[in-house]
């Protein structure tokens, strides 16, 4: 190979020897965090965790019409110890809140949460003592998905948004510190029933 390059004319030799300069920066090398983020986002396993009518839409993404297997997520885990994504699909009652927290605590790090539907995100139409007014009062949420109920296409969009977050997630202590900060902020937030709106 060296003899061939040496025997080329000046113009051809320059083209052969300077190919690494013509490639875009970072074409062959990347950071460990980017590589880990790519691997993680391509192998997210959701927990089987449906609470109400939004769970029907969540189940629909597993059908051939929507094909969540494109994202490497066709395996909904039956145990939290083998899942790293909790999709809270539906309203969270006060009686169910400790169970939600227990399932979240049993999931291994790193883990992510999608709050699916308006009931999980803010209590929705159930502004009463029996329903938690936002699952972020119990666990930290990464992506909020509005709708009543949201369509499967909207859940796929939320998953793509989460994949972008996972791709850029720092590793190690940085991820743990970010998760603890997010959880502390969520738990310190003013409960929805204490907020005063325009009608107050």
HUKAMO-V697100 format. One record per residue. N is the residue number from 1. RES is the residue in one small letter. PHI is phi as a letter, one per 40 degrees, with the letter a starting at -180 (* if undefined). Layout:
{{N;RES;PHI} {N;RES;PHI}}
//
This chain:
{{1;x;*} {2;x;c} {3;x;c} {4;x;c} {5;x;c} {6;x;c} {7;x;c} {8;x;c} {9;x;c} {10;x;d} {11;x;c} {12;x;c} {13;x;c} {14;x;c} {15;x;c} {16;x;c} {17;x;c} {18;x;b} {19;x;c} {20;x;c} {21;x;c} {22;x;c} {23;x;c} {24;x;c} {25;x;c} {26;x;g} {27;x;c} {28;x;b} {29;x;b} {30;x;a} {31;x;c} {32;x;c} {33;x;c} {34;x;c} {35;x;c} {36;x;c} {37;x;c} {38;x;c} {39;x;c} {40;x;c} {41;x;c} {42;x;c} {43;x;a} {44;x;c} {45;x;b} {46;x;c} {47;x;c} {48;x;c} {49;x;a} {50;x;b} {51;x;b} {52;x;a} {53;x;c} {54;x;c} {55;x;c} {56;x;c} {57;x;c} {58;x;c} {59;x;c} {60;x;c} {61;x;c} {62;x;c} {63;x;c} {64;x;c} {65;x;c} {66;x;b} {67;x;f} {68;x;c} {69;x;c} {70;x;d} {71;x;b} {72;x;g} {73;x;b} {74;x;c} {75;x;c} {76;x;c} {77;x;c} {78;x;c} {79;x;b} {80;x;c} {81;x;c} {82;x;b} {83;x;b} {84;x;b} {85;x;b} {86;x;b} {87;x;b} {88;x;c} {89;x;b} {90;x;h} {91;x;c} {92;x;b} {93;x;c} {94;x;c} {95;x;c} {96;x;c} {97;x;d} {98;x;c} {99;x;c} {100;x;d} {101;x;c} {102;x;c} {103;x;c} {104;x;c} {105;x;c} {106;x;c} {107;x;c} {108;x;c} {109;x;c} {110;x;c} {111;x;b} {112;x;b} {113;x;b} {114;x;b} {115;x;c} {116;x;c} {117;x;g} {118;x;c} {119;x;c} {120;x;c} {121;x;c} {122;x;a} {123;x;g} {124;x;f} {125;x;c} {126;x;c} {127;x;c} {128;x;a} {129;x;c} {130;x;c} {131;x;b} {132;x;c} {133;x;c} {134;x;h} {135;x;c} {136;x;c} {137;x;c} {138;x;b} {139;x;b} {140;x;c} {141;x;b} {142;x;c} {143;x;b} {144;x;c} {145;x;b} {146;x;c} {147;x;h} {148;x;a} {149;x;c} {150;x;c} {151;x;c} {152;x;d} {153;x;c} {154;x;c} {155;x;c} {156;x;c} {157;x;c} {158;x;c} {159;x;c} {160;x;c} {161;x;c} {162;x;c} {163;x;c} {164;x;c} {165;x;c} {166;x;c} {167;x;d} {168;x;b} {169;x;c} {170;x;c} {171;x;c} {172;x;g} {173;x;c} {174;x;c} {175;x;c} {176;x;c} {177;x;c} {178;x;c} {179;x;c} {180;x;c} {181;x;c} {182;x;c} {183;x;c} {184;x;c} {185;x;c} {186;x;c} {187;x;c} {188;x;c} {189;x;c} {190;x;c} {191;x;d} {192;x;d} {193;x;c} {194;x;c} {195;x;c} {196;x;b} {197;x;c} {198;x;c} {199;x;c} {200;x;c}}
//
